Amino acid sequence: MEILFQYKEAFASDNEPLGAIKGHEMDIILNVEIPYPPLLRPAYPTSPRAREALEAHIDELMKLGVLRKGGHNEEIEVTNPILITCNNDKSRIIGDFRALNT
């Protein structure tokens, strides 16, 4: 717990939500063989309630700068399905990245 308090600025809270790091730019260099074999996994079926919650999550993450709309990458083509759990008024997104690790 001491570490959490010592580095509390590294964690999101209700008063200071999650966002992008400002003032630092990074390049993420992927070490993959080109051409990378496409990994296109189909989406899981979802209920209308789950789809609404998912769209709300995505909108919020885009507003915060955590997600951005990506263009087509000519070298790497990957999609992964996600699950969404809904409990009462809360929902949570869960990415299924098992295929990335095979």
Secondary structure in CASP SS format (residue, H / E / C, confidence):
PFRMAT SS
TARGET T0000
AUTHOR 0000-0000-0000
METHOD secondary structure of the structure
MODEL  1
M C 1.00
E H 1.00
I H 1.00
L H 1.00
F H 1.00
Q H 1.00
Y C 1.00
K H 1.00
E H 1.00
A H 1.00
F C 1.00
A C 1.00
S C 1.00
D C 1.00
N C 1.00
E C 1.00
P C 1.00
L C 1.00
G C 1.00
A C 1.00
I C 1.00
K C 1.00
G C 1.00
H C 1.00
E C 1.00
M C 1.00
D C 1.00
I C 1.00
I C 1.00
L C 1.00
N C 1.00
V C 1.00
E C 1.00
I C 1.00
P C 1.00
Y C 1.00
P C 1.00
P C 1.00
L E 1.00
L E 1.00
R C 1.00
P C 1.00
A C 1.00
Y C 1.00
P C 1.00
T C 1.00
S C 1.00
P H 1.00
R H 1.00
A H 1.00
R H 1.00
E H 1.00
A H 1.00
L H 1.00
E H 1.00
A H 1.00
H H 1.00
I H 1.00
D H 1.00
E H 1.00
L H 1.00
M H 1.00
K H 1.00
L H 1.00
G C 1.00
V C 1.00
L C 1.00
R C 1.00
K C 1.00
G C 1.00
G C 1.00
H C 1.00
N C 1.00
E C 1.00
E C 1.00
I C 1.00
E C 1.00
V E 1.00
T E 1.00
N C 1.00
P C 1.00
I E 1.00
L E 1.00
I E 1.00
T E 1.00
C E 1.00
N E 1.00
N C 1.00
D C 1.00
K E 1.00
S E 1.00
R E 1.00
I E 1.00
I E 1.00
G E 1.00
D C 1.00
F C 1.00
R H 1.00
A H 1.00
L H 1.00
N H 1.00
T C 1.00
END
